Structures are given as structure tokens and as C-alpha cells.
């Protein structure tokens, strides 16, 4: 048997090309990386979502980065992966994906730097996809800290509760990690980096609080809503 054939038979699908565990692992990693790449490209746009009522501090609308939904999907994928494949494997996915962020940025920046045929199209690309240094710094730092914290808390709760109470470790890990993520991203992207680097507007404390609290409330709601989805995915793979 050739080394090429032997290598091909050593993969995760060597016994069954439709093995649910292997397919789920590939699917969850794909969802994680796609959502992360999308978040990196959409983080610079600040959205204003109107509310049917006014909240203290936040007001009548929630301000949040355009990446909020895509980034929330990364926590859904990582929690499912952590439950199915363990802490060490999930940490590998999280940290390899962190390095992949730089590939995304390099590809985007190289495309923007290359000369274009139509100046108007080039300008539109620059406006839409040109990631500001403050947004990049905030998102990368927030990602590497919050995602590793999410994996740590998820398995700390699992060590104490066993295989039961998946809802608790999903909500508990995501709620705390999203709080850390929001504080770091908003603090760096809209205050520290603009103040130190002179790039972008420096938000005053009330605006920072409104921006951070609004997006955290939305992220927390997503964490509550996605818990049945986590149960569905984990149950489907284990069954």
C-alpha cells in the first residue's frame, strides 16, 4: 500500500464517510471560522436597532457592531464543540482560528492595496472593507481573551456538574465571556486605541456604557435563545 493511500485511510472518515461525529466536527469548525471571518469584516459598522420601549442607559435603541450576530455564532459553535470533543481540542480550534484572523486581514489589505480598474469601485471597497486599526486591535484582543475564557468556564462548570446541566455551562460560559468580550472590544476600539493612536472617534463614558450595555444585552439574549440549538446539535451527534 502506498504512503498516499495509507494517509488517506488515516483520516476521520476512514470507517464511514457519513460518520456523524466526524461530520459534526468539520461542520462546527467551518461554522466557527466562517462566522469569525464575517465578524472581522463587519465589525466596523455600528448598527442602531430600535426598541419598542426605552431602557435605562441604553435608551430607545441598541447600538452594536455589525459583527454581533456573526460573533455570537462563534460561541454557539465553540460550546457545541467543547461539549462533544473536549477542552483541549476546542482550545486548538480557538487559537488556530485566532491566527487565521491575520490571514483574513492580510488578504483584505492586499486586495485593497492592489490597483483597481475603476476608482469608484476601489473607493467603495476601501470604505466598506478597510478595517480601521482601532477596530482590528479591539476585536483581536477581545477574541483571544473571551474565547479562551469561554472554553475554561464551560469545562469548569462541566467538571462540577458532570454531563448534565448543559444549559448551565452554555449560558454561564457565554454570558461571562461575552461580558469580557464586550468590555475589551468597546474599551479598546472606541476609547483606548483612538486616544492612543489618534484613529477614529473617542467615545465619552456615557456613550461607551450605552454601546457596551446595549450589545451585551443582545448577546445575552442570543445565548439564551441558542441553548435549545446546542441541545439539538449535541443530541443529534451523540444519538
N, C-alpha and C positions, 0 to 999 in steps of 0.2 A: 504493500500500500504506500502510495506517495505521501510525502510530508504535507502536501497541499490537501489531499483527501483527508488525512488524519486531522489536520487543523480544522477542516470544515465540519468533521463529525464531533469535534470537541465543543461546539457552541451550545448555547442554551436551548436550541431547538433540535438537538441531536436525536431525541427519542420521539418527539411529537411536534410537528410544525405548528400545531394549534394548541400547544400546552398553555393553559390559562395563566399560570404563574409567570412564564417567560414573556407571553404577550402583554400581560399587565405591567411587567417591569419596563418593557420597551415603551408602552403607551404612556405610563406615568412620567418617565424621564422625558419623553417627547413633549408632553403637555407642560412639564416644568420649564424646559428650555424655550419652547415657543412663547409661553406666557412671559417669561423673563425677558426675552429679546424684544417682544412687543412693548413691555413696560419701559424698557430702556429708550425706545423710540418715541413714546408718547408721554413721557414724564414731564416734559417742558410745558405742555399746555395745561393751564389751570381751568378747571370746569366750575361752573356755578349752577348747582342743581336746586331749583326752587322747592320749598317745603310748603305743605298746606297750612302750616302754623309756624309761629316764631319760637325759637328755642333761646334760652339764656346764653349769652356769649356768642353763640353761632349766628343767631338772627333768623331771618326768613329764608335763607338759602345756605346750602353746604358748599364750601369751597374745597376742592380736592384736585390733585394732579390727575391728568388723563390716564395715567398708568394704574389707578387704584384698582379697577376690576381685574386687569391682567395680573397685577401683582398678587391680588387675593387668590387667584387660581394657583399660584406657586405654592401657597401654604396648603391648599387642598391637596395638591399632588404630593407634596413632601410628607404630609401627615399620613396619607394612604400608603406611601412608600415605606415610611418608618414603621407603620403597623405591620406591613406584610414582610419586609425584608430586613428590619433591624436598624439599630442606631449607626453602626459603623458604615454600612452600605449607604445610608442616607447622607451621612456626613461627606462621603466621597462625592455623591451627586451634587450636593450643595456647593462644595468647594471647587469641583471641576467646572460647574456652571458659572461660578464667580470668575474664573479665569476666562471662560468663553465670552463673558461680557466685553473683555478687551478686544476680542476678535470682532465682535459686532461693531464696536466703536471704531476700530481700525478700518473695517470695510466701509462704514458710513463716511468717515473722514476722508478716506482715499477717493471715494466717489465724488464727494463734494469738492475736493481739491482738483480733480481732473477737469480739463477744459470742456465746456459744453458747446453744442452747436447753436442752441437757442439761449440767449442771455436771460430771457424772461423765465424760461423753464429752470435754468440754473439758479436764478434768484429765488424762485419758488421752493426749489429743493433745499436751498440754504436756509430759508425761513422756516420750513416745516421740519427738516431733519437735522439741522445744525444744532447739536446738543451743546448748551451753554456749560461752561466749566463748573459753575456752581451746582447745576442740576446733576451733572455726572458725579461730582465729588460727594454730594449728598446721597444720591441713590446707591452708589457703590459701597460707601461706608455703612449706610443703613442696611443694605442687603447682607453683607458678610457678618454683621453682628446679630441681626434679628433672626436670620435663618438658622445660624448655629445655635442660638438661644432656643429657638423653636424645637429643634431636634433634642436638645438637652432636657428641656422641660417635659416634652412629650414622653421621653423614656424615664424620667424621674418619677412622673405620675404612674407610668406603667409598672415600674418596679414596686410601687407601693399598693397598687390596686389589682395587679395581675392582668389577665386577658379581658376581664370585664370592664365596664365603665369607659368604653371607647369614647363616648360623648364627652366625658370629663377631660380626658387628655387632649382631644381635638380642640375643644373650646378653650381650655386652660392654656395650652401651649400657644394657640393662635392669638388669643386675647392679649397675653403678656408680650409676645414677640411683635405683634402689630403696634402695641403701645411704644415699644422701644424703636421700632422702625419709623413710626410717625415722628417721634421726638427728634431722632437723629436727622431724618431727611429734611423736615421743616426747619430745624435749627441750623443745619449746615447750608442747605440750598438757598434759604431765604433770609438768613441773618449772618452767620459766621463767614461764609465764603464771599458774599457780596461786600461785607465790611472789610475783610482782609485782602481780597483780590480786586475789589472795585468792579465786579461784574454783576450786572443785574441790580434790581431794587433791593434796598434794605428794609424789610418789613418792621414796623414798630411792634412792641409786645402785644397789644390787643389784637392786631391783625394776625400775628403768629399764633396766638392762642385760638382765635376763631378758625384759622386754616387747619391747625393741628387737631382741634377737638372735632370739627366737622368731619374730616376724613376718617378719624378714628372711630367715630360713631357708625359711619357707614361700613368700615372694615369689620367692626364687631358684629353688626347685623349680618354681614355676609358669612362670618364664622358660625353664627347660629343657624343660618339657613342651609349652609353646606354640610352640616352634620349628618342629615339623612343620606346625602350623596356619598359621604365617606363610608357609612354603614353599608350602602348598596354596593359600592365598589369592592370593599374588603370582603363582604359576604359572598359576592359573585366569584371572587378568585378563590376563596377558601373552600367553597362548596364544590 
